[in-house]
Amino acid sequence: MYINKLEWDDYRIKHIAQHNVEPHEVWEICEDQLHLAHREGYNRYRLYGQTVEVR
């Protein structure tokens, strides 16, 4: 699955912050061709991958 756009609201930013993740890190994972993305509802995905800093 290819994700070419991310839309952030306060809830989603706070949610990923609970996991010590920042929005730019999520985008880095989306840009990595080896990432995995699974749809979990309307406009909601679970991503697996590594950031540039290998987090």
ZIVEN-V275241 format. One record per residue. RES is the residue in one letter. PHI is phi in degrees with one decimal (* if undefined). PSI is psi as a letter, one per 30 degrees, with the letter a starting at -180 (none if undefined). Layout:
# ZIVEN-V275241
<<RES;PHI;PSI> <RES;PHI;PSI>>
This chain:
# ZIVEN-V275241
<<M;*;k> <Y;-106.6;k> <I;-109.3;j> <N;-110.9;g> <K;-156.9;k> <L;-125.8;k> <E;-116.6;k> <W;-111.1;k> <D;-118.5;l> <D;-58.9;e> <Y;-60.2;e> <R;-67.6;e> <I;-63.9;e> <K;-65.7;e> <H;-62.3;e> <I;-69.4;f> <A;-63.9;e> <Q;-63.6;f> <H;-103.4;g> <N;58.3;h> <V;-122.3;k> <E;-109.0;l> <P;-53.3;e> <H;-66.2;f> <E;-69.6;e> <V;-63.0;e> <W;-64.4;e> <E;-58.3;e> <I;-66.1;e> <C;-61.3;e> <E;-77.2;f> <D;-77.3;k> <Q;-66.1;f> <L;-93.8;g> <H;-71.5;l> <L;-114.8;k> <A;-133.0;k> <H;-123.9;k> <R;-71.1;k> <E;-127.9;h> <G;132.6;a> <Y;-67.5;j> <N;55.8;h> <R;-134.5;k> <Y;-136.1;l> <R;-108.7;k> <L;-110.0;k> <Y;-129.2;k> <G;169.3;a> <Q;-119.8;k> <T;-80.9;l> <V;-59.2;e> <E;-86.5;g> <V;58.1;h> <R;-100.1;none>>
